[in-house]
Amino acid sequence: MSEAVLGSGGEIEAPGTKGVTDDFSRDKQVFGVPWGKAMMWIFLLSDTFIFSCFLVSYMKVRISTTDPWPIPSEVFALSFGGDPIPLILIAIMTFILITSSGTMAMAVNMGYRKDLNKTFWLMVATAILGASFVGMQAFEWTKLIVEEGVRPWSNPMGAAQFGSSFFMITGFHGMHVSAGVIYLLVVAFRVKTGFYERRDGNYEIVEIAGLYWHFVDLVWVFIFAFFYLW
């Protein structure tokens, strides 16, 4: 015969199927992982599959095309009054995103310490760095479209697939960065106004936002390695 047991919170749990239904009705957490964090991890996992498909497709196209593939170090070179510097803009963009990961990590640290002022400004700094990245990407797109004549369906420098691959991969990533900037600003201003303090005083949302931002930064490292260095 089943007997009632003592739960982890000190409550008496009913035996058998009644105990199972009671567990679900109390919205129990598995392994102590909050639902918000678990859902973010699931979203990031699904996004990993999408970016992986894009990069694998890019490699397939790059290897199989018979037309000459443009050399990225030449296509994305910039001149500042002298000889063109290969990938200088891309290097700056990469440095900006890596720096933003550092400011986001500090924001998470300050959030758990409940230093709301530092958390707010570090998240705003992260958002500004992200917006700067998007602005540079817009400049890169404009230069490629207006000056080089590259389109998603054509490319005067060689293989037509170059344009479609570039705009699809960098555009999809740029959308993630843009959404992340908005997300960070919303969370930052809620931190500043005491929104989370009035609810439950839990600033775990800052860490969840940080998970998203670190993922976006990591994806860019792979894009940089696959698209610009190969």
C-alpha positions in Angstrom: 0.0 0.0 0.0 1.4 3.4 -1.0 2.0 5.9 1.7 2.3 9.7 1.6 5.8 11.0 1.5 7.4 14.2 2.6 8.3 16.6 -0.3 11.4 18.6 -0.7 9.6 21.7 0.5 8.4 20.0 3.6 4.8 19.5 2.3 3.0 16.1 2.4 2.7 14.6 -1.0 -0.1 12.3 -1.9 0.6 8.7 -3.0 0.1 7.2 -6.4 -1.3 9.1 -9.4 -2.8 11.7 -7.1 0.8 12.7 -6.2 1.7 13.0 -9.8 -1.2 15.3 -10.6 -0.4 17.4 -7.5 3.2 17.8 -8.8 2.0 19.1 -12.2 -0.6 21.4 -10.7 2.1 22.9 -8.5 4.2 23.6 -11.6 7.3 21.8 -10.2 10.7 22.6 -11.8 12.9 19.8 -13.0 16.5 20.0 -11.6 15.7 23.5 -10.3 16.0 25.1 -13.7 13.5 28.1 -14.1 11.2 27.9 -17.0 12.4 31.1 -18.5 16.0 29.9 -18.7 14.9 26.4 -20.0 12.8 28.0 -22.7 15.7 30.2 -23.8 18.0 27.2 -24.0 15.4 25.4 -26.2 15.1 28.4 -28.4 18.9 28.8 -28.8 19.1 25.1 -29.6 16.6 25.4 -32.4 18.4 28.5 -33.7 21.7 26.6 -33.7 20.1 24.1 -36.1 19.0 26.9 -38.4 22.4 28.7 -38.5 24.1 25.3 -38.9 22.0 24.6 -42.0 22.9 28.0 -43.4 26.6 27.5 -42.9 26.6 23.9 -44.2 24.6 25.0 -47.3 27.2 27.8 -47.8 30.0 25.3 -47.7 28.2 23.0 -50.2 27.7 25.9 -52.6 31.2 27.2 -52.1 32.7 23.8 -52.9 30.4 22.8 -55.8 30.2 26.1 -57.8 32.2 26.1 -61.0 32.3 29.9 -61.2 35.2 31.8 -59.5 34.4 32.7 -55.9 35.3 36.3 -54.9 38.1 36.6 -52.4 36.6 38.0 -49.2 39.8 39.7 -48.1 39.6 41.8 -51.3 35.8 42.3 -51.4 35.6 43.5 -47.8 38.8 45.6 -47.8 38.6 49.4 -47.0 40.9 52.2 -47.9 41.6 55.1 -45.5 43.6 57.3 -47.9 46.2 54.6 -48.7 46.3 51.0 -49.7 43.1 48.9 -49.0 43.2 47.1 -45.6 41.8 43.6 -45.9 38.8 42.8 -43.6 39.4 45.9 -41.4 35.7 46.7 -41.0 34.9 43.0 -40.3 37.6 42.9 -37.7 36.2 46.0 -36.0 32.7 44.5 -36.0 34.0 41.3 -34.5 35.9 43.2 -31.8 32.7 45.2 -31.0 30.6 42.0 -30.5 33.3 40.3 -28.4 33.5 43.5 -26.2 29.7 43.5 -25.9 29.9 40.0 -24.5 32.2 41.3 -21.8 29.8 44.1 -20.8 26.9 41.7 -20.8 28.7 39.3 -18.5 29.4 42.2 -16.1 25.7 43.2 -16.3 24.6 39.7 -15.3 27.1 39.9 -12.3 25.8 43.2 -11.2 22.2 42.0 -11.6 22.7 39.2 -9.2 24.4 41.6 -6.8 21.3 43.8 -7.2 23.4 46.8 -8.2 20.7 48.2 -10.4 22.4 51.3 -11.6 25.5 49.4 -12.9 23.3 46.7 -14.3 21.3 49.3 -16.3 24.3 51.1 -17.7 26.2 47.9 -18.6 23.1 46.7 -20.5 22.8 50.0 -22.2 26.5 49.9 -23.2 25.9 46.4 -24.6 22.9 47.6 -26.6 25.0 50.5 -28.0 27.7 48.2 -29.1 25.2 45.9 -30.7 23.6 48.9 -32.5 27.0 50.0 -33.7 27.6 46.5 -35.1 24.3 46.7 -37.0 25.2 50.1 -38.3 28.5 48.8 -39.6 26.7 45.9 -41.2 24.3 48.3 -43.0 27.4 50.2 -44.3 28.9 46.9 -45.5 25.7 46.0 -47.3 25.4 49.5 -48.9 29.0 49.3 -50.2 28.5 45.9 -51.6 25.1 46.7 -53.3 25.8 50.3 -54.5 29.5 50.2 -55.3 30.1 46.5 -56.2 26.7 45.8 -57.7 26.2 42.5 -55.8 22.6 41.3 -55.6 21.1 38.1 -54.1 20.6 36.8 -57.6 23.7 38.1 -59.3 27.4 39.0 -58.7 29.6 40.8 -61.1 32.7 39.6 -59.3 32.1 35.9 -59.9 29.8 33.2 -58.6 26.2 34.4 -58.3 25.7 32.3 -55.1 28.1 34.7 -53.3 25.4 37.4 -53.0 22.6 35.1 -52.0 24.8 33.4 -49.3 26.1 36.6 -48.0 22.8 38.4 -47.7 21.0 35.4 -46.2 23.5 34.5 -43.6 24.6 38.0 -42.5 21.0 39.3 -42.8 19.6 36.6 -40.6 22.3 37.2 -38.0 21.8 41.0 -38.2 18.1 40.5 -37.4 19.1 38.6 -34.3 21.4 41.4 -33.2 18.7 44.0 -33.9 16.1 42.0 -31.9 18.7 41.6 -29.1 19.4 45.3 -28.9 15.6 46.0 -28.4 15.4 43.1 -25.9 18.3 44.4 -23.9 17.0 47.9 -23.8 13.6 46.7 -22.6 15.1 44.7 -19.8 17.5 47.5 -18.9 14.8 50.1 -18.5 12.7 47.6 -16.5 15.7 47.1 -14.2 16.1 50.9 -13.8 12.4 51.5 -13.0 12.3 48.7 -10.4 9.9 46.6 -12.4 11.5 43.3 -11.3 12.0 44.5 -7.7 8.3 45.1 -7.4 7.5 41.6 -8.8 9.8 39.3 -6.9 13.2 40.9 -6.6 14.6 38.3 -9.0 17.0 39.5 -11.7 17.4 36.2 -13.5 15.9 37.8 -16.6 19.3 39.6 -17.0 21.1 36.3 -17.2 18.5 35.0 -19.7 19.1 38.1 -21.9 22.8 37.4 -21.5 22.4 33.8 -22.8 20.8 35.2 -25.9 23.4 37.8 -26.4 26.3 35.4 -25.9 24.8 33.1 -28.4 24.5 35.8 -31.1 28.1 36.7 -30.5 29.3 33.1 -30.8 27.4 32.6 -34.0 29.1 35.6 -35.5 32.5 34.1 -34.7 31.5 31.1 -36.8 30.2 33.3 -39.6 33.5 35.3 -39.5 35.5 32.1 -39.7 33.4 30.4 -42.4 32.5 33.3 -44.7 35.3 35.9 -44.3 38.4 33.8 -43.6 37.8 30.9 -45.9 
